[in-house]
Amino acid sequence: MSDAALRDLVDALGPDAVVTRPESIEAYRRDWTADASAGMPLAVVRPTTAAEVQATMRWASANGIPVVPRGAGSGLSGGSLAVEGGITISMDRMRSIVIDTETRTAVVEPGAFNAEVKAAAAAEGLWYPPDPSSYEICSIGGNIATNAGGLCCVKYGVTTDYVLGLDVVLADGTLITLGGKRIKDVAGLSLLKLFVGSEGTLGIVTRAILRLIPRQEPAATLVATFADVRSAAHAVVAIGGKLRPSMLELMDHASINAVEDHRSMGLDRDAGALLIAQSDAAGGVSSAEVQTMETMCLEAGSTECFTTDDPDEGEMFAEARRAAFPAIERRGSLLLEDVGVPVPLLPDLLTGIEEIAARHAVEIPVVAHAGDGNTHPIIVHDAGDPDAVVRANEAFHEVMALAISLGGTITGEHGVGRLKKAALPDQLGPDVMALTRRIKDALDPAGILNPGAIL
Ligand SMILES: Cc1cc2nc3c(=O)[nH]c(=O)nc-3n(C[C@H](O)[C@H](O)[C@H](O)COP(=O)(O)OP(=O)(O)OC[C@H]3O[C@@H](n4cnc5c(N)ncnc54)[C@H](O)[C@@H]3O)c2cc1C
């Protein structure tokens, strides 16, 4: 591409919006997968309006330049890794939030952080439920593009359940508006949902209308320890068959100890597994539900249970769970899994992961949004040891194959990105892959939007 073409873009958007200094570009090249294979983009575009996003896409389309949409770069599947010779379009300067208490909606620009939307809603007595563990460091645009889940999704659902409307800029620069502030709307094909979870491959989200609900009741909390993950998983299955907890998270022995090594939070280092369960049922019912969950945990073999009605104390345990990724990251290089299965098969998935870890002599700590059957086995290895890298990669692919063999998925919430796309055909099969390709080709015939992600 000629310098003149890049100058056209700078002329159209102004120098503030187009970053070309390599030192400044560096901060926008990778996500949390820290993949060394990230390319060097020509420029990072930092628009402040949807019109600037449109101008960028018209320019990219005319010049055949790949464009990688980027939120806050907290992704765990390589979805926003920069492409060599492309443009990374970062939404970090588009972050307005307007709360409409009448319709209980938030009109949000994509760069706003999840935590900022929650705070703005809370100031009006409202709540935006989707709560990825990364809520303080991830953007709403990234959440929508990955259909992010989180800790309370076991009761309240995932991002898509709260997206009522979207403005999206297509590959050719067309701006479309889908949905609105209405709760129900079945006019036409469900195109709104097509863009949720599309990982920046079909369009760039420039505005979202999000559904808010009344503030959550303070939760009561149960922490139950088990001798092994299998009995903890059986407790999860039993609880899910009877109640709808507002949180049901699992940590295994290795992840408990990684958190304790990183920052002591009083977790039982000897436990084989830990369940953190909460109930936010109204009218004092939360305590009764937590008691019921305690009984079920004891029946499934829990060695010790602790309960509290104090929301701050409960939050400390949720915080320990959220600390797991950064804590495990200190143990070595990571390959992050996100596999899920139907909840009754959770014990088989967790046992199978232990077998894979033993067979390949790798450490695989597991944390899980257990109530959803969604696990995060994290393969820790020494990236400087070629043999360890081979064993880690074999384990990575075997974990995905195991999930598929149990009727599960290779990704429950992080997305396919660049990390898992080789395994996608194994889950979807040739017909669904071909349909996916036809949809991509219809919306982005030149293939300039996030090339290399998903497909
Ligand atoms: C410590 C930690 C804990 C995490 N816990 C969770 C968890 O509990 N649940 C969960 O779901 N995820 C979790 N994640 C993963 C990550 O935070 C989510 O995937 C998040 O949604 C990514 O948002 P982001 O703004 O960082 O997006 P990025 O990483 O910048 O991008 C992610 C994808 O979205 C696309 N994208 C971004 N913005 C737009 C836009 N405006 N339009 C179109 N496409 C766009 C990108 O192209 C890319 O494909 C965790 C990550 C970390 C580091």
The ligand as an SDF file (V2000), in Angstrom:
LIG
                    3D

 53 58  0  0  0  0  0  0  0  0999 V2000
   -8.3630  -12.2610   33.7940 C   0  0  0  0  0  0  0  0  0  0  0  0
   -9.3920  -12.4990   32.7140 C   0  0  0  0  0  0  0  0  0  0  0  0
  -10.6050  -13.0660   33.0520 C   0  0  0  0  0  0  0  0  0  0  0  0
  -11.5760  -13.2780   32.0590 C   0  0  0  0  0  0  0  0  0  0  0  0
  -12.7960  -13.7960   32.4190 N   0  0  0  0  0  0  0  0  0  0  0  0
  -13.7750  -13.9220   31.4940 C   0  0  0  0  0  0  0  0  0  0  0  0
  -15.0640  -14.4090   31.8530 C   0  0  0  0  0  0  0  0  0  0  0  0
  -15.3470  -14.7070   33.0120 O   0  0  0  0  0  0  0  0  0  0  0  0
  -15.9960  -14.5130   30.8680 N   0  0  0  0  0  0  0  0  0  0  0  0
  -15.7290  -14.1710   29.5750 C   0  0  0  0  0  0  0  0  0  0  0  0
  -16.6160  -14.2810   28.7120 O   0  0  0  0  0  0  0  0  0  0  0  0
  -14.5200  -13.7210   29.1990 N   0  0  0  0  0  0  0  0  0  0  0  0
  -13.5440  -13.5820   30.1130 C   0  0  0  0  0  0  0  0  0  0  0  0
  -12.3000  -13.1090   29.7490 N   0  0  0  0  0  0  0  0  0  0  0  0
  -12.0170  -12.8450   28.3210 C   0  0  0  0  0  0  0  0  0  0  0  0
  -12.2520  -11.3990   27.8340 C   0  0  0  0  0  0  0  0  0  0  0  0
  -12.1750  -10.4530   28.8790 O   0  0  0  0  0  0  0  0  0  0  0  0
  -13.5770  -11.3080   27.1020 C   0  0  0  0  0  0  0  0  0  0  0  0
  -13.5280  -12.1090   25.9250 O   0  0  0  0  0  0  0  0  0  0  0  0
  -13.9880   -9.8770   26.7140 C   0  0  0  0  0  0  0  0  0  0  0  0
  -15.3040   -9.9140   26.1960 O   0  0  0  0  0  0  0  0  0  0  0  0
  -13.0680   -9.2320   25.6740 C   0  0  0  0  0  0  0  0  0  0  0  0
  -13.3410   -7.8470   25.6400 O   0  0  0  0  0  0  0  0  0  0  0  0
  -12.2440   -6.8050   25.1120 P   0  0  0  0  0  0  0  0  0  0  0  0
  -12.8550   -5.4620   25.1280 O   0  0  0  0  0  0  0  0  0  0  0  0
  -10.9940   -6.9470   25.8870 O   0  0  0  0  0  0  0  0  0  0  0  0
  -12.0700   -7.2980   23.6210 O   0  0  0  0  0  0  0  0  0  0  0  0
  -10.7810   -7.5940   22.7360 P   0  0  0  0  0  0  0  0  0  0  0  0
   -9.9140   -8.5960   23.4000 O   0  0  0  0  0  0  0  0  0  0  0  0
  -10.1570   -6.3250   22.3190 O   0  0  0  0  0  0  0  0  0  0  0  0
  -11.4750   -8.2630   21.4660 O   0  0  0  0  0  0  0  0  0  0  0  0
  -12.1680   -9.4750   21.5670 C   0  0  0  0  0  0  0  0  0  0  0  0
  -12.8830   -9.7510   20.2410 C   0  0  0  0  0  0  0  0  0  0  0  0
  -13.9140   -8.7930   20.0420 O   0  0  0  0  0  0  0  0  0  0  0  0
  -13.7490   -8.1130   18.8150 C   0  0  0  0  0  0  0  0  0  0  0  0
  -14.2200   -6.7290   19.0340 N   0  0  0  0  0  0  0  0  0  0  0  0
  -13.8580   -5.8970   20.0360 C   0  0  0  0  0  0  0  0  0  0  0  0
  -14.5500   -4.7440   19.9610 N   0  0  0  0  0  0  0  0  0  0  0  0
  -15.3620   -4.8460   18.8870 C   0  0  0  0  0  0  0  0  0  0  0  0
  -16.3320   -3.9850   18.2850 C   0  0  0  0  0  0  0  0  0  0  0  0
  -16.6110   -2.7690   18.7650 N   0  0  0  0  0  0  0  0  0  0  0  0
  -16.9840   -4.4390   17.1830 N   0  0  0  0  0  0  0  0  0  0  0  0
  -16.7360   -5.6590   16.6690 C   0  0  0  0  0  0  0  0  0  0  0  0
  -15.8290   -6.5190   17.2010 N   0  0  0  0  0  0  0  0  0  0  0  0
  -15.1660   -6.1130   18.2990 C   0  0  0  0  0  0  0  0  0  0  0  0
  -12.2750   -8.2490   18.4650 C   0  0  0  0  0  0  0  0  0  0  0  0
  -12.0380   -8.1670   17.0810 O   0  0  0  0  0  0  0  0  0  0  0  0
  -11.9870   -9.6480   19.0140 C   0  0  0  0  0  0  0  0  0  0  0  0
  -12.3770  -10.6200   18.0790 O   0  0  0  0  0  0  0  0  0  0  0  0
  -11.3100  -12.9160   30.7130 C   0  0  0  0  0  0  0  0  0  0  0  0
  -10.0740  -12.3340   30.3860 C   0  0  0  0  0  0  0  0  0  0  0  0
   -9.1210  -12.1270   31.3660 C   0  0  0  0  0  0  0  0  0  0  0  0
   -7.8330  -11.4800   30.9850 C   0  0  0  0  0  0  0  0  0  0  0  0
  1  2  1  0
  2  3  1  0
  2 52  2  0
  3  4  2  0
  4  5  1  0
  4 50  1  0
  5  6  2  0
  6  7  1  0
  6 13  1  0
  7  8  2  0
  7  9  1  0
  9 10  1  0
 10 11  2  0
 10 12  1  0
 12 13  2  0
 13 14  1  0
 14 15  1  0
 14 50  1  0
 15 16  1  0
 16 17  1  0
 16 18  1  0
 18 19  1  0
 18 20  1  0
 20 21  1  0
 20 22  1  0
 22 23  1  0
 23 24  1  0
 24 25  2  0
 24 26  1  0
 24 27  1  0
 27 28  1  0
 28 29  2  0
 28 30  1  0
 28 31  1  0
 31 32  1  0
 32 33  1  0
 33 34  1  0
 33 48  1  0
 34 35  1  0
 35 36  1  0
 35 46  1  0
 36 37  1  0
 36 45  1  0
 37 38  2  0
 38 39  1  0
 39 40  1  0
 39 45  2  0
 40 41  1  0
 40 42  2  0
 42 43  1  0
 43 44  2  0
 44 45  1  0
 46 47  1  0
 46 48  1  0
 48 49  1  0
 50 51  2  0
 51 52  1  0
 52 53  1  0
M  END
$$$$
